[in-house]
Amino acid sequence: MKKSLTFVAALVAAVACGNQGANNQSVAPAQTVPSVEIAVAQARDVPLDNTYASTVQAEAVNNIAPQTGGRIRKINVEVGDYVVKGQILAEMDRLQLDQLELQVQNDEIEYERLKGLYNEGGVSQSDFEAAELGYKVRRTNLENVRENTILRSPITGFVSARNFDAGDLFSMSAPLFTVQQVTPVKLLVGISESEYSLVKKGDQVTLTVDAIPGRTFSGKIGRLYPTIDAATHTFKAEVTVPNTDRVLRPGMYARVKVNFGTRRSVVVPDQCLVKQEGTGTRFIYVLKADNTVSYLPVTIGRHMGREYEIIEGLEDGQKVVLKGQSLLKDGIKVNVL
């Protein structure tokens, strides 16, 4: 009887242990399918442009000074004045000029007298030609002295420097005035040699300057320099801007946007691109017909607002993952929202 009770107790204990093991066994959860949003890659014409930093320069800069030293008699303009071509800027001492003017006046009277005598045969040809030559030489000398006594602006523009005052003895150590022409202005732009074949004379450009926010100016390429800098691998393009209202001034910092035309490329939203950790590789997840995604490395081009140009790796019309890339891996099945 005692053996029977022992057997029953052992049997109950075994059943109890078996039930406890069954209750403790965990059930594997079902695998979650990640949800994604999709965009469609589109081919379209992408503008080829680039923006370059430059500085506004005067179209022409003239340093104005007499050919010889002398006393400055009068100053007519100040720094910042706008002057026109031919306007008198200053006058030097007139003593030599006044003497030459009287001499030329006398020479002119004598020349006319000899000319009348020569026509009547009263003066030989050699004497008349010698007198005529002397008169012309002194008249030319008078014009030269006049130009160096009454100083006029050779261009229209702003006076950017005045280095002497009235009464000073001009010593030729510096120009008396500097005048800069600002209609038009020009800018020298360093463009990459890879774009050399895309640029031509006459191409239109736009530019902005920090000093005048909110305004865009138009210009065109007026000259292309024929050589490429071996150190920077750039070449110079000279941009001309009309500047008819004279608001652009030499020295202003400018950003010049040059348009090189367009090219046909595939474009996707920038959210589609994923950067591989530890490398510079960019890739996109492409949706296949069976709702799986494929890892696709791509070569990117221009960043245009919220879109990227894809140079290589993607075709027009392919469906790409827009959102939800963090849970993806190559070949995984997804749920498209």
C-alpha positions as CSV (number, residue, x, y, z in Angstrom):
1,M,0.0,0.0,0.0
2,K,2.9,2.4,0.8
3,K,4.5,1.7,-2.6
4,S,1.3,2.6,-4.4
5,L,1.0,5.9,-2.7
6,T,4.6,6.7,-3.5
7,F,4.0,5.9,-7.2
8,V,0.9,8.1,-7.4
9,A,2.7,11.1,-5.8
10,A,5.6,10.8,-8.3
11,L,3.1,10.6,-11.2
12,V,1.3,13.8,-10.0
13,A,4.6,15.6,-9.6
14,A,5.7,14.7,-13.1
15,V,2.4,15.9,-14.6
16,A,2.7,19.2,-12.6
17,C,6.2,19.8,-13.9
18,G,5.1,19.1,-17.5
19,N,2.3,21.6,-17.2
20,Q,4.6,24.2,-15.7
21,G,7.1,23.8,-18.6
22,A,4.3,24.1,-21.1
23,N,3.1,27.3,-19.5
24,N,6.6,28.8,-19.4
25,Q,7.3,28.2,-23.2
26,S,7.3,31.6,-25.1
27,V,5.6,32.1,-28.5
28,A,7.7,33.8,-31.2
29,P,6.0,37.2,-32.3
30,A,5.2,37.6,-36.0
31,Q,7.7,39.8,-38.0
32,T,6.6,43.4,-38.6
33,V,6.5,44.7,-42.2
34,P,7.9,48.3,-42.3
35,S,5.7,50.9,-43.8
36,V,7.1,53.4,-46.3
37,E,6.0,56.3,-48.5
38,I,6.9,56.3,-52.2
39,A,7.9,59.0,-54.7
40,V,8.4,58.6,-58.5
41,A,11.7,59.7,-60.1
42,Q,11.1,62.2,-63.0
43,A,13.3,63.2,-65.9
44,R,13.2,66.9,-66.8
45,D,15.5,69.7,-67.9
46,V,17.8,70.8,-65.1
47,P,19.2,74.3,-65.3
48,L,23.0,74.4,-65.4
49,D,24.1,77.4,-63.4
50,N,26.6,78.3,-60.7
51,T,27.2,81.2,-58.4
52,Y,30.6,82.8,-58.0
53,A,31.9,85.5,-55.6
54,S,33.4,88.6,-57.1
55,T,34.0,92.3,-56.6
56,V,32.5,95.2,-58.5
57,Q,35.1,97.2,-60.4
58,A,35.0,100.5,-62.3
59,E,34.9,100.3,-66.1
60,A,37.8,102.7,-66.2
61,V,40.0,104.4,-63.6
62,N,41.9,107.6,-64.5
63,N,44.6,109.2,-62.5
64,I,44.7,112.9,-63.4
65,A,47.8,115.1,-63.0
66,P,49.8,117.6,-65.0
67,Q,53.0,116.4,-66.8
68,T,55.2,118.8,-64.7
69,G,55.2,120.1,-61.2
70,G,53.7,123.5,-60.4
71,R,51.5,125.6,-58.1
72,I,47.9,124.5,-57.8
73,R,45.8,127.6,-58.4
74,K,42.3,126.3,-58.0
75,I,40.4,123.1,-57.0
76,N,36.9,122.7,-58.4
77,V,35.7,119.3,-57.2
78,E,35.8,117.1,-54.1
79,V,35.8,113.4,-53.4
80,G,32.4,111.9,-54.1
81,D,31.5,114.4,-56.8
82,Y,30.0,113.1,-60.0
83,V,31.8,114.7,-63.0
84,V,31.2,114.5,-66.7
85,K,33.8,114.1,-69.5
86,G,35.5,117.4,-70.2
87,Q,34.6,119.0,-66.9
88,I,37.3,121.3,-65.4
89,L,38.6,119.7,-62.2
90,A,41.5,122.0,-61.3
91,E,43.7,124.8,-62.6
92,M,47.4,125.1,-62.3
93,D,49.5,128.3,-62.3
94,R,48.8,130.1,-65.6
95,L,52.0,132.1,-66.2
96,Q,53.4,129.9,-68.9
97,L,50.0,129.4,-70.5
98,D,49.4,133.2,-70.7
99,Q,52.8,133.8,-72.2
100,L,52.3,131.1,-74.9
101,E,48.8,132.3,-75.8
102,L,50.2,135.8,-76.5
103,Q,53.1,134.4,-78.5
104,V,50.8,132.2,-80.6
105,Q,48.5,135.2,-81.2
106,N,51.5,137.2,-82.5
107,D,52.6,134.2,-84.6
108,E,49.2,133.9,-86.1
109,I,49.2,137.5,-87.2
110,E,52.7,137.1,-88.7
111,Y,51.7,133.9,-90.4
112,E,48.7,135.5,-92.1
113,R,50.9,138.4,-93.2
114,L,53.6,136.1,-94.7
115,K,50.9,134.0,-96.3
116,G,49.6,137.1,-98.2
117,L,53.0,138.1,-99.3
118,Y,53.8,134.5,-100.4
119,N,50.6,134.4,-102.6
120,E,51.8,137.7,-104.2
121,G,55.3,136.4,-104.7
122,G,56.9,138.7,-102.1
123,V,58.3,135.9,-99.9
124,S,60.1,132.8,-101.0
125,Q,58.6,129.4,-100.5
126,S,61.3,128.2,-98.1
127,D,60.8,131.3,-95.8
128,F,57.1,130.8,-95.8
129,E,57.3,127.1,-95.0
130,A,59.7,127.8,-92.2
131,A,57.4,130.4,-90.7
132,E,54.4,128.0,-91.1
133,L,56.2,125.2,-89.4
134,G,57.2,127.4,-86.5
135,Y,53.6,128.6,-86.0
136,K,52.2,125.0,-86.0
137,V,54.9,123.8,-83.5
138,R,54.1,126.7,-81.1
139,R,50.3,126.1,-81.5
140,T,50.8,122.4,-80.6
141,N,52.9,123.4,-77.6
142,L,50.2,125.8,-76.5
143,E,47.6,123.0,-76.6
144,N,49.8,120.8,-74.5
145,V,50.5,123.5,-71.9
146,R,46.7,124.3,-71.8
147,E,45.9,120.6,-71.1
148,N,48.4,120.5,-68.3
149,T,47.2,123.8,-66.8
150,I,43.4,123.4,-67.0
151,L,42.9,119.8,-65.9
152,R,39.7,118.2,-67.3
153,S,38.1,114.8,-66.6
154,P,38.7,112.4,-69.5
155,I,35.8,110.3,-68.4
156,T,32.4,110.5,-66.8
157,G,32.3,109.2,-63.2
158,F,32.9,109.8,-59.5
159,V,36.0,111.5,-58.0
160,S,37.4,108.8,-55.7
161,A,40.5,110.6,-54.6
162,R,41.9,114.1,-54.2
163,N,45.5,114.2,-52.9
164,F,46.3,118.0,-53.0
165,D,44.7,121.3,-52.0
166,A,44.6,124.6,-53.7
167,G,47.9,126.5,-53.1
168,D,49.9,123.3,-52.8
169,L,53.0,122.8,-55.0
170,F,52.3,119.7,-57.1
171,S,55.3,117.4,-56.8
172,M,54.2,114.5,-59.0
173,S,54.4,112.2,-56.0
174,A,50.7,111.2,-56.5
175,P,48.0,112.0,-58.9
176,L,46.0,115.2,-58.2
177,F,42.7,113.3,-58.7
178,T,41.4,109.8,-59.4
179,V,38.1,109.5,-61.3
180,Q,36.3,106.1,-61.7
181,Q,33.8,105.4,-64.4
182,V,30.8,103.5,-63.0
183,T,28.4,103.3,-66.0
184,P,29.0,100.5,-66.7
185,V,30.8,98.6,-64.1
186,K,32.6,95.2,-64.5
187,L,33.4,92.1,-62.5
188,L,36.0,89.5,-63.0
189,V,34.6,86.0,-62.3
190,G,36.7,82.9,-61.9
191,I,34.9,80.0,-63.6
192,S,35.9,76.4,-63.3
193,E,37.8,75.0,-66.3
194,S,35.3,72.1,-66.5
195,E,32.7,74.7,-67.6
196,Y,35.1,76.4,-70.2
197,S,33.2,75.0,-73.2
198,L,29.8,76.0,-71.8
199,V,30.6,79.8,-71.5
200,K,30.6,82.2,-74.5
201,K,30.8,85.9,-75.0
202,G,27.4,87.6,-74.7
203,D,25.9,85.1,-72.2
204,Q,23.5,86.8,-69.8
205,V,24.2,86.7,-66.0
206,T,22.5,88.0,-62.8
207,L,24.1,89.2,-59.7
208,T,23.3,90.4,-56.2
209,V,25.3,92.6,-53.8
210,D,25.2,92.5,-50.0
211,A,25.1,96.3,-49.9
212,I,21.7,96.4,-51.7
213,P,19.7,93.5,-50.4
214,G,16.6,92.3,-52.3
215,R,17.7,93.6,-55.7
216,T,19.0,91.6,-58.6
217,F,21.1,93.1,-61.4
218,S,21.5,91.9,-65.0
219,G,24.7,91.8,-67.0
220,K,26.5,89.9,-69.7
221,I,29.8,88.3,-70.3
222,G,31.8,90.8,-72.4
223,R,35.2,89.1,-72.5
224,L,36.7,85.7,-71.9
225,Y,40.3,85.4,-70.9
226,P,42.2,83.0,-73.1
227,T,44.3,81.2,-70.4
228,I,43.5,78.9,-67.4
229,D,45.1,79.4,-64.0
230,A,47.2,76.2,-63.4
231,A,46.9,76.7,-59.6
232,T,43.1,77.2,-59.3
233,H,42.0,75.5,-62.5
234,T,39.8,78.5,-63.3
235,F,39.6,81.1,-66.1
236,K,38.5,84.7,-66.0
237,A,35.2,85.9,-67.5
238,E,34.7,89.7,-67.5
239,V,31.0,90.6,-66.8
240,T,29.6,94.0,-67.7
241,V,26.6,95.5,-65.9
242,P,25.1,98.7,-67.3
243,N,24.5,100.3,-63.9
244,T,22.5,103.2,-65.4
245,D,21.3,104.4,-62.0
246,R,24.9,104.3,-60.6
247,V,23.9,102.3,-57.5
248,L,26.7,99.7,-57.9
249,R,30.0,101.1,-56.7
250,P,33.5,99.8,-57.1
251,G,34.5,97.5,-54.2
252,M,31.1,96.0,-53.5
253,Y,31.0,92.3,-52.8
254,A,28.9,90.5,-55.3
255,R,27.5,87.0,-56.1
256,V,27.4,86.4,-59.8
257,K,25.1,83.6,-61.1
258,V,26.1,82.3,-64.5
259,N,23.7,80.1,-66.5
260,F,25.2,77.4,-68.8
261,G,22.0,76.2,-70.3
262,T,20.1,72.9,-69.3
263,R,20.5,69.2,-69.4
264,R,18.1,66.3,-69.2
265,S,18.4,64.5,-65.8
266,V,16.4,62.4,-63.4
267,V,15.2,64.3,-60.3
268,V,14.0,63.0,-56.9
269,P,13.1,64.7,-53.6
270,D,16.2,65.1,-51.4
271,Q,14.5,63.0,-48.6
272,C,15.0,59.9,-50.8
273,L,18.7,60.0,-50.5
274,V,20.5,58.2,-47.7
275,K,24.2,58.6,-46.8
276,Q,26.1,55.4,-46.0
277,E,27.8,55.8,-42.6
278,G,31.5,56.2,-42.7
279,T,31.6,56.9,-46.5
280,G,30.5,59.6,-48.9
281,T,28.3,57.1,-50.8
282,R,24.7,58.1,-51.4
283,F,22.0,55.5,-52.1
284,I,18.3,55.2,-52.7
285,Y,15.9,52.3,-51.9
286,V,13.9,51.4,-55.1
287,L,10.5,49.7,-54.8
288,K,10.1,46.5,-56.9
289,A,6.9,45.0,-58.3
290,D,6.8,42.4,-55.5
291,N,6.8,45.2,-52.8
292,T,10.4,44.5,-51.9
293,V,13.0,47.3,-51.9
294,S,16.4,47.2,-53.5
295,Y,19.5,49.1,-52.3
296,L,20.8,51.4,-55.2
297,P,23.9,53.5,-55.1
298,V,23.6,56.7,-57.1
299,T,25.7,59.7,-58.3
300,I,24.1,63.0,-57.4
301,G,24.4,66.3,-59.2
302,R,22.8,69.6,-58.4
303,H,20.8,70.4,-55.3
304,M,17.8,72.4,-56.3
305,G,15.7,73.6,-53.4
306,R,14.2,70.3,-52.0
307,E,15.3,68.1,-54.9
308,Y,18.5,66.4,-56.1
309,E,19.6,65.7,-59.6
310,I,20.7,62.1,-60.1
311,I,23.5,61.8,-62.6
312,E,23.9,58.0,-62.6
313,G,22.1,55.0,-61.1
314,L,18.4,55.8,-61.5
315,E,16.0,55.8,-64.4
316,D,12.9,57.9,-65.2
317,G,9.7,56.5,-63.7
318,Q,11.3,54.3,-61.0
319,K,9.5,54.3,-57.6
320,V,11.8,55.2,-54.7
321,V,11.3,55.3,-51.0
322,L,10.5,58.8,-49.7
323,K,10.0,58.1,-46.0
324,G,10.8,55.1,-43.7
325,Q,14.3,54.2,-44.8
326,S,15.6,53.7,-41.2
327,L,14.0,50.3,-40.9
328,L,14.9,49.0,-44.4
329,K,17.6,46.7,-45.7
330,D,18.2,45.3,-49.2
331,G,15.5,42.8,-50.3
332,I,13.1,43.4,-47.4
333,K,9.3,43.4,-48.0
334,V,7.5,46.7,-47.2
335,N,4.0,48.0,-46.8
336,V,3.4,51.0,-49.1
337,L,1.3,53.7,-47.5
